[in-house]
Every structure is written in structure tokens, then in C-alpha cells.
Amino acid sequence: MAVARRSRSKAGSTPTAELKTLVDSLIKENQRLKKQLLRVEAKATGGAGAAAARGLGAIARRLEKALGAGSTSRRTRRNTSTAAKAARRSAAAPTPRKPTSRETQAKRLAALAKAREARAAKRNQESPSNG
């Protein structure tokens, strides 16, 4: 008996062509929105215009992020997001404080010594009553 075989190349080309047209349309839409954003920013004056420009900029960034995320695999996106979190953590790290003056350091050391003495005195008062 002869086994009928189907050609796989035809089945695989249709979804690829659909994806290509979809991506092309998204790119065109993104370019159109960018042009629109530039026109709005040029017309915008005052505080309300600046707020509108920020809002449109946020939308444009989300669009670019969505378009960029479509081409990456799940594993790549996960690693990228982990790297992005690490970058944000290191960027948000507090800046080191300036060294204090000698007078301030002396006051702090004196206060620490006084606190230690007070704790030691309190411990000495509590020890005989507990034992």
C-alpha cells in the first residue's frame, strides 16, 4: 500500500506570512504614533501640554516594549527582567554619606560610651536580685 504524504512547507508558510504582515502593520502603526507624538509635543505649551506629552511618551514606550517583547523567547524575557530588576536595585542603592566632622564623631562616641555605661549599670543592678 502506498502512504499518502502531505507537504509541510505549505502549512508552515501561511502562519509565517500572517505574522509578517501583522508585524509590518504594528511597525507602521508605531511609526504613525511616533509622528503623532512629535506633532502633539510641538503644539503643547504649558503644564497641561507637558503632562499630555508625558502620557503619550509612556504609551509610545509601552508600544515599543510590546513590539520588542514579541520577538524574544520566554526564557530570554525572564532573564532580561531579572537583569532589569538587578539593575534597578543597584541604581536605587543609597549613595554613601559624607564623612562627618571630628566634633560630630566625638559626640557620637561619647553618647555610645554613656549608653554602654548605663546598660552595664542596669545589668549590675538586675544581677543580684535574679541570683
N, C-alpha and C positions, 0 to 999 in steps of 0.2 A: 504494500500500500504506500502511496505517496503522501507525504505530510505537507499540508499547505503552510507556507510561510508568509508572514506579513513583513512588510518593510517597516523598519523602526524609524528611519530617517524622516518620513512624513509626519509621524506622530510627534516627534521631538521638535520639529521646526515651527509648528503652529504656536505653542506656548512661548517660545523664544521670540517669535515675531511680535506677539501680543505684548510681551514685556518690553521689547524695544520701543514699540510705539507709545506705550504707557510712560516709559522713562523720558522719551523725547518730549511728550506733551507736558510732563512735570517740569522739565528743564525750561521749556518755553514759558510756562506759567510763572516759574521762579524769576526768569529774566523780566517778564512783564511787571511783576510785583516790585522788583528792584527799581525799574524805571519809574513806576508809580510812586514809590517811596522817595526817590530823589526829587520828583516834582512836588510832592507834599512838603518835603523838608525845605525846598527852595521858597515855597509860598508861606511857610509857617513863620509867624513872628510872635514874640511874647511868650509867656509861660504856658498858655494853652497849646500853642503850636509845638513847643518843646516836648510837652507831655505826649502829644499825638505822635511826634516823631519817635519818641522812645518806645511807645506802644507798637508802632509799625516796625521799628527795628527789631523788637522782640519777636514779632511774628515772622519777620524775614529770617532771623537766626533759627527759629524753630523749624521753618521750612528747610533751610539748609541742613540742619541736623537730621531731619527726617529723610531728606534725599540722600545724605551721606550714609545713614544707618542702613538703608536698604541694600547697599552693596556689600556689607560686611556679614560675616557669618555670626552665629550666636556666640561662639567661643571668643571670637575677636572682640565683639561688643562687650562681653563680660570682662575680658582682660582690660579693655580700654576704660571701662567705667571704674574698675578697681584702680587703675593707674591715675585716673582723673581724681578719684577720692583721695589718693595718697598725695597728689599734687596740691589739692585744696587744703589738706591737713598741714602740709609743710608750709604753704603760703600763709595760712592762718596762724602759724606759730607766733607767739608773742615775741616782740623784739626785746633783746636784753636791756635791762635797766642800766642807766648810767651809774658809775660808782659814786657812792655818797661821800660827803666831806668827812674829814677826820673827826670833827666835832660830833657829827651825827652818829658815826660809828662808835665813838666813845660813849655817847648817851645810851645807845642800844646795848652795848656791852655791860654798862653799869646797871641798866634795867634788868638784863638777863641774870647778872650776878645777884641782884637783890631778890629776884623771883626764886632763884635756886636756894638762897638762904632761907627765904620764907617757907619753901617746901620742906627743906631739911628740918627747920624748927617745928613745923607741923607734924612731920613724921616722928620726931623725937617726943613730942607731947603725946601722940597716939600710942607709941610702942609700949610704955609701961602699963597703960590701962588694959591693953589687949593681952599681955602675957601674964 
